[in-house]
Amino acid sequence: MNTPFYTMSSLRILILLLLGVIFGFNSYGQYSIKFKSNNYKDSIMLIGYYYGDKQLVKDSIYRDKNGVYELKGPDTLQNGMYIAVLKPNNIPIQFIVNNESNFTMTFDTTDLSKVKFTGSTENKLFYDFIAFLNEKKREAEPIRKAIADAEKENTANLDIEKEKEKLNVLDKEVKDYQQNLFKQHPEAFTTKLLKATSEVSVPEFSEITDDKERQLKRYYYYKDHYWENIDLKWKDLIYTNFFYNKVNDYFTKMVAQHPDSLIKETDQFFEMASGNEGVERFFLSTWIQQYGNGKFIGTDAIYVHLIDEYFKKGKAPWADQDKMEKLYKYADDWRPILIGKTLPNITVYRQDSSALQIHQVKADYTLVIFWAPDCGHCKKAMPFIVDWEAKHRNENVKVISICTFAYDKEPKCWPGVEEKNMQNFINTSDAEQHYRRYISVPSTPKMFLLDKDKKILIKDFSAEKIDEIFQQIVDEQKALTESKS
């Protein structure tokens, strides 16, 4: 049974349930992995595995009369990195499964770096490399300390360049070890893992004298070569302990946090990983959760793109289409009101029942706010909107308020207008709520700031920050106009 180590929010649970088929753990054949130790006496050991950013429990295994713990089953295990978790302190020991389903791991709890394997070439490669690397680190430590002390004390008693050359020799020995391993075992999990975790070697570009220009050049080189050591079509990649962080670092640190940039990079990522169902499944699910939670302004555009481009076009054949319908509904609700789209020209009604179409209001900037008289968040937000409107009243800025009270409650909208000092707004309502056919308003207040053509500039922002946000938009549009002239 695959049981998570962690708990999730209700929103994530909902989406995971709707995409339940995404987390399939394919296996076939049979396996038997034994764990032996002379000094681990607990009755139970947990076996876990990595899946993206998660550590999941594969099984709980128990000590037999011979002191052996056995992980066994009628299937072959999915290739990947696994963890034997020692109780009661949850101490992990990593091991690899790579087309070897019958082997024995022997360990001593006093020195877990000296794990021994019988019947597993893969794990011997892995732990031999770790032992070699640790030895070189031990050799390098006193050298690094001597260099640091000499530089700190500015002493001439140590030939720093000679000591640095010793470090270069140790570094070369590690690289030579890796290259020899890669050559002799090109298909080994350890080879692919070490290659994928190797950092990109970025040139200094010392010929560029301007510091900012040189750093920018190095940044773009690093970004352009970010994926060069990782085979995104490697089927077992999603079952490693590093890959999620590698992807997350790229999309949060290397990519501009703008929907257009994120969409472009997401498509490029899936193109490079095309055919790797494990990677596609995990990141489509993860990003739908991430971008569908409304935590960041504008990310709903990425959610809609993922739904339209991958699920609706049949690029995720493993998804249960019946369970996807609710997620499609979210996309359908958000698609007409994404930032950059023109707000639908809904018809609303003033207190005297006269009709008003949103696009009839002529202004350089229009704030449309859906609100309700009994809405606590509206009560907190409205003073900021009232002050903002008064501040910019002579700058061709308009506020259209739309009360969401319906049917027999609608008459209560108008006392609420006076109570909240909204008299200078264009106050409207729609007792039959026809606007909901075009604009989803799951909660209030819901705000849209529009330009003169009623294009959505920003939405769903905090009313407390309206002055700051508005000024930023005005400055950006002014700079854009000046750049074109």
Residue, then its C-alpha position, 0 to 999 in steps of 0.5 A: m500500500n502506498t501511504p503518504f508520509y504527509t497530510m495535504s490541504s483539502l484543495r490539494i486532496l480534491i485535485l488529487l482525487l480528481l486526478g487520481v489516476i495520475f499517481g499510478f505505481n506500475s509494477y509487474g513480476q516479483y521481488s525480494i529484497k532482504f535487510k540484515s543488521n547485527n545491531y538494529k533490533d526494532s521489530i519494524m522497518l519502513i520502506g519508502y520511495y521518492y516520487g517528485d517532491k514526496q516520500l511515500v511509504k511502499d511497505s512496512i516490513y517486520r523482523d523474522k526469527n533470523g533477524v532478517y527484514e524482507l520486502k517482497g511481493p508478486d510484482t517487480l518494483q518500479n525502478g528508482m531511489y528507495i529508503a529503508v527507514l530505521k525506527p524509532n528515530n526515522i534514520p534513512i538508508q538510501f538504496i537503488v532499484n534498477n532492474e534488480s529485484n532480488f538482493t540483500m542489504t547488510f548494514d551496521t547502525t554505527d556507520l551507515s556509510k558502509v552499507k554492503f550489498t549482495g546481488s546488486t551491482e547497481n547499489k555497489l556502484f552507488y555506494d562505492f562512489i559515495a565512499f570514494l567521494n567521502e574519502k576525497k572530501r576528508e582529504a580536501e578538508p584540512i587543505r581548505k581549512a589551511i587556505a582559509d586560515a592563511e587568507k584570513e591571517n594574510t600570512a606568507n607561511l603557506d603557498i596558497e596557490k600550491e594548496k589550491e593545486k592540491l584541491n584541483v588534483l582531488d577534484k580531477e580524481v573525482k571527475d576521472y572516477q565519474q567518467n570511468l564509471f560512465k564509460q563502463h556502466p553507461e546504462a546504470f541508474t548511478t551513471k544517469l543520476l550523477k550526470a543529472t546532478s552535475e552542475v553546468s560549467v559556466p564560462e567566466f567570460s573574462e573578456i567582458t569588462d563590464d561586471k553587470e554585462r558579464q554576470l548577465k552573460r553568465y546567467y543566460y549561459y547557465k539558463d540556456h544550458y540548464w537541462e543539458n546534463i539531464d535526460l528528461k526522457w529517462k523513465d525513472l527520473i521522477y523517482t529520484n530525490f533531486f529532480y523535483n527541486k531541480v525543476n522547481d528551482y528553474f521555474t521559480k528562479m530562472v524564469a520571469q514570474h509572468p504567465d506568458s513566460l511561465i507558459k512558454e517555458t512549461d511548453q518547452f519543458f513538456e516538449m523535452a520530456s515528451g513521452n516520459e509519462g511519469v514526468e508528464r503525469f507528475f508535473l501536470s498534476t502538480w502545476i494544476q494544483q499550484y496554478g489553480n489555487g488562486k494564490f498568485i495573481g494571474t496564474d489562472a492563465i497557466y492553469v487554463h493553458l494546461i487544461d486546454e493544451y494537454f488535457k483537452k487535446g488528448k495529450a494526457p490519455w491516462a487521465d480519467q475524463d469523467k473526473m476531469e470535468k470539474l477541473y474543466k469547469y474551473a478553466d471554463d469559468w476563468r478563460p473569459i476573465l484572464i488578465g489581458k482579456t477584454l472583460p465581458n460587456i455584461t449588462v447591469y442596472r442602476q437603482d432606477s432600473s436603467a440598464l448599463q453596459i460596462h463598455q458604455v462607461k468611458a474612462d482611462y481606467t475603470l475599476v469593476i468591483f463585485w460586492a455584497p452588503d453583508c460581506g465582511h471582506c467587502k466592509k474592510a476593503m471598501p474604505f480603500i476603494v472609496d479613498w482611491e476613487a476620491k484621490h483619482r476622481n479628476e483623472n478620468v478614473k471610474v468605479i463600477s460597483i455591482c451588488t451581488f444580492a439577488y431577487d428579493k434581497e436586491p433592494k438591500c443593496w442600496p442602503g449598503v451603498e450609503e452605509k459604505n460611502m460609495q455614492n460617488f461610484i457608478n452603483t449597480s446590481d442585477a437581481e437575476q444575476h445574468y452576469r454569472r453566465y459570463i463572469s464567475v464570482p465565487s466570492t466577494p469582493k472580486m475586482f477587475l481594473l480595466d484600461k480604456d478599452k476595458k481590457i483586464l490589467i489586473k484582478d483579484f488583488s488586495a484592496e489595501k494595495i490599490d494605490e501601489i498597484f495602480q501607480q505601478i500600472v500607470d508608470e508601466q503604461k507610461a514607460l511603454t508609450e514613451s518607448k514607442s514614441 
